[in-house]
């Protein structure tokens, strides 16, 4: 990976002299209370003359959040006969609300009533807001009910508080009271309410308030129109927001962006870009939020050309170095798979934020560069950069793809220490990571720690059990998921079919396929039918598989025929195999797996001429069999092997170990009178030596000489494990007493005491 850019640090900014705000040079937060409060009584200054200094100090304390010191200073002012000003109380109450310190707020309230028995309305409004900000709406309501005089701000505070808590019945009640008491509802009350309506469930209340405004003759202006437009967008009513937009006489970037966000949320990306083009045509001044929205639209459309044009416009305006525009640019290029341009956009950001780095990490994941993503993460961690939960979720996914248990557990521990395991998304990623890294027990623990698992989390654990061969547990969890009221989705059923396929549960799978739509409300796709073809084929029900391909409500794709062909190879059926191969290679003539399966099928059936023809066809088309690669992690380091690999520093030791193991296996087979069912009966010595060079055998041998005898050997392979290596590993698990776990391209094989979790079904 190319060297990572060092973070840019902003140098101190010089503020122009004409922009400097002249303030009192006294630093009031540094004035000890005794300077003003304990002066000699012989001082010529009167109490009233000393009051402003103490109030300035009180305001300074409150703005720093020193509420305890503020209250103590108030007591000292009382002793000295000094009164806190209205402005001091206003600042103190505002700080209590921002810090959500209800206890301090109550103390300030009590002190205020002692010194000002009948506070003015604006101070009571400050009290109302403080209680609402601290979450004590009931106390605020009681205070509101006792107010001798209420102004529009009083009503507005209460309306906003109830609206934010989604207590819309109280909102309607307040509006009714306002009208019944003859109070007119001014613009600020409506604005506060409308801006708080931000989810679809608020739509009816929003329409009601809109009607109230029209009926009561409230003058519609730019602020109200903009608030209404945004409210309808957030509530999912794009038609109403567009009507408001079209009749607005005045529009700015905020208004245009609001409607564009509505189109984007409705997945109308072309309309979003068309609106942006109109903005440019009407010379509307653009801001960073506009570019954020349109770049997201380009990402979803994967429209690299339009995105580059927008990037050029951003550069022309000199906005590409800002984090609020630079980060969406990185995201855009990453999601379009153009990582080099994403890096260039990242390097232009003057001060990258954690979101910028997250976008870069996502870019590496997007193009499958998982190790590079880990390197970026390590760079951030080593340099003490700010991290976020999204980064950790991305790294969990990278470790999952790499099946790197050591890295995954280390990152998980670090995320726990920092409190950056995000709810559901991060937790589900952890379940997947541990499952794919061979630790289903850890995956289950991670799942059990989720407070309220959603569909994604349940699907992840169902899939994990399926790929580990625990079909009964997978289906039990699927039933439990439904009993908890969690609805399965299309991906959940892929996991269910995988469980059925790995355990030969044909009738159960057929029942789930038939009930998907009627019972669960999930329409089957071609992927679900392909799963069923796979289940039939692997179980040897080749005619049923062929009939399903012909009758399913979709045109069969390459996977349909490949699944049938795989079953034909397993069960040595040349008739259906030839039909499947012909259709597969017609749809995907470059699929090497199809040629290999057909070659093996012909060879195992003694059809040597046909097998040779398949090989020649591959050669003529320039196709080569994928190279098998296996890897094992020892002491945090990944060791990779390919067939016949002799590049490892311990190659000599590995091959000596393999020869020793081969002698033990041959001896064991002869004593146990094991009949090896191979495609070519009676393996020649040359063939046996070739098998010793298979990548998974090299990885297993290295694991045996490099790890303690009490630790299971965990090996990963990019292709399906061959029958010979599968049987070899089974025998080794019995001879050596070591548990061997192999994850191939299809599933996990847990080999222990001579048996495999797949029951030789896979």
Buried (B, 14 or more C-beta within 10 A) or exposed (E): EEEBBEBEEEEEEEEEEEEEEEEEEEEBBEBEBEEBBEEEEEEEEEEEEBBEBBBBBBBBBBBEBBBEBBBEBBEBBBEBEBBBBBEBBBBBBBBBBEBEBBEBBBBBBEBBEEEBEEBEBEBBBBBBBBBBBBEBBEBBBEBBEEBEEBBBBBBBBBBBBBBBBBEBEBBBEBBEEBEEEEBEBBBBBBBBBBBBBBEEEBBEBBBBBBEBBEEEEBEBEBBBBBBBBBBBBBBBBBEBBBBBBEEBEEBEBBBBBBBBBBBBBBEBBEBBBEBBEEBEEEEBEBBBBBBBBBBBBBBEBEBBEBBBEBBEBBBEBEBBBBBBBBBBBBBBBBBBBBBEBBBBBBBBBEEBBBBBBBBBBBBBBBBEBBBBBBBBBBBBBEEEBEBBBBBBBBBBBBBBBBBBBBBBBEBBEBBEEEEBBBEBBBBBBBBBBBBBBBBBEBBBEBBEEBEEBBBBBBBBBBBBBBBBBBBEBBBEBBEEBBEEEBEBBBBBBBBBBBBBBBBBBBEBBBEBBEEBEEEBEBEBBBBBBBBBBBBBBBBBBBEBBBEBBEEBEBEBBBBBBBBBBBBBBBBEBBEBBBBBBEBBBEBBEEBBBBBBBBBBBBBBBEBEEBBEBBBEBBEEEEBEEEEBBBBBBBEEEBBBBBBEBEEBEBBEBBBEBBEEBBEBBEEBBEEEEEEEEEBEEEBEEEEEEBBBBBBBBBBBBBBBEBBEEEEBBBBBBBBBBBBBBBBBBBBBBBBBEBBBBBBBEBBBBBBBEEEBBBEEBB
